[in-house]
Every structure is written in C-alpha cells, then in structure tokens.
Amino acid sequence: MSATTTSAGRMTALARAELTLLGRSKGTLFAALFVPLVLPVSVRSAAEEMDLAEAGLTPGTVVLPAAIGFSLLFAVYAALVGVFVVRREELVLKRLRTGELRDTEILGGSALPAVLTGLVQCLLLAVGCAVLLDLSAPSAPHLAVLGVLLGLVMCAALAAVTAAFTRTGESAQVTPMPLMIVSMLGSGLFVPLELLPDRLATVCELLPLTPVVELVRGGWTGDLSAAEALGAIARAVAWTALSVFAVRRWFRWEPRH
C-alpha cells in the first residue's frame, strides 16, 4: 500500500531539511542570530540622547520595537532571500516541483525554519528588553502579537519577491540592503516617527515595516487608538498581499541566466 502524505507533513519534512542546511551556513547563522542582538545596544545609546519625553516615549518603548524589527529584517527577510536564491540556482526548487509538493508548500516549507527562528528571537528580545529596560507589561498584548505575526509573514513574502530579482547567491547579500536600510532609517527603528517632521513621517508610515513597529509599540504603551491600529493592520496586510501577487507573477523556479 502506498503511503499518503499531507500538506503539513510535506512542509514539515522540507522544513527539517532546510533547518539542517541552515545550521551548516555559518555566515547566515551569525547574521540571523547575533546581529539582531547587537544592534539594539546602538539604538539604546541613541535613544538616551533623544528628547523622548516630549513624544511620550521611553528608551524601552523605542528599543523593544526596534529589536523586533531587526530580527524580522535579519533573521527572516535577509536570510530567506539567500535561501530562495541559492536553492533556485542549485536546481533544488525545480526538482521539488516534480514531486508532490505544491508551489506554496515549497516556499512555505523553505521559509519555515527562518520564520520560527525569527519568532523565537522576537519573544526572547521582548522578554530581555522588558527586564533590562524596566518595561511594564504590555497594555494591549494582542496588538504586539499581531504585529509580530504580520511582520513574519510579510518579511517572508518580501524575501521571495526580492529573490525573484536576484541573480546569484553572491548578489543575494546585496539585493536585500535597500529595503533593510530604508526600513532601519525610516520605519522608526533608530529614530521614532514621532520625532520626524510631519511630512517625512507621513511618507515613512507607508514603508513595509512601519506598521509592525507601530503595532508592537502601541501594544506595549496602549497609546494606539482603534483607528490607528486598524490603519497599521491594513497597511501590513496590503504589503503582504502585494508581495504575494508579485511572487505569483514574477518568482522564478529555474536559474537566471
């Protein structure tokens, strides 16, 4: 009798294999696990020099969302760009498509280790920041949780989009940089939007990672109104939907020559 497989079982098997390969990539592991732990120290130093009281913020409510944002950028987005590109160039994705796996299962299973790594890292960073920076319990934890989950899905989808326009594994170290730099400078990771000029802050609100930072910070402070929360959720969902559309339209399964 032939064994039957389920979608979850196929994705789990692929994720297990991808996790083994991830453990062998020392450079990717360093960038994904250690860089997001170091950068919040720089944010804390910068936050202590800012006039946060006028904006109703504290160093803790600046560093914690920034730490989670760094984890999403490095552990999920940048790591997955390399994973998708290298697996495509090595013909792994092409071979997987000849089996039972569907396209969504291939991408989802390949992304699962990085997404779970990012999730665990976000939880550890949240606990660490809360203890070290003397933060109180979140006022609206559901908003913070929703922000992290939306960020994980969105960054995985954005990674697949970036991989579609990345030619080689070497260039995969460069192509994620524009979005990462723009997000670090404009999404409130280093400088909160409340301290930026109004026009610039309005533009920065449209960046992909900004609604995630807003939801995480608002979940902790409780200052995010219902309308503001819905707006942030809508922007995050819109970026995710746009990314999924782009993946279905332009993602390549064979090497780019």
C-alpha angles and dihedrals in degrees: 000000000000116000117241122222132206130218091248092049093050093048091047092052091049092046090051091053091046091050090055091052091046090055090057094053103084095180094052091046092051093050093044100043108029109028094062088052094053102043096064087064089062091047091053091052090050093044092055089060094052129088095243098156092071089058092045093248136124130205089258095055089050099045098044098057089041091053091051090047091053090051092052092048099045106026096040115016103036094036093051094049088061093044095052094044097046093046090049094049091048090053091242094127092048092052092046090056090061091064135059095290117109121219093256091049091052093051094040095047092047091050097044099086093050092045092050090046089052092047094051091045092051091052093049092046091049092052093043094049092046091053100039096041096041096240120172122232114288114272093212107021092172090066092051092048092047091049092053094047093048089048093052094051094042094049091049090051092046089051091056090050092050091047090056089065097039116097106194142014089252093054089049086076090060108035095067091054099084094057092041094051094045091048094049092049101035109028097066099262096123101011120028114234089236088071095050126089111274096248093048091046090052090055093045091053088070094061116109098244097042097084090050091054090046093052094046093047092042090049090057100040099034090220095118112104122218092255092049091048092050090048092052092047091049092052092048092048091047092053090048093049091047090050093049090051091050091049092051090047104041111013111124123214097189130059117280110241 
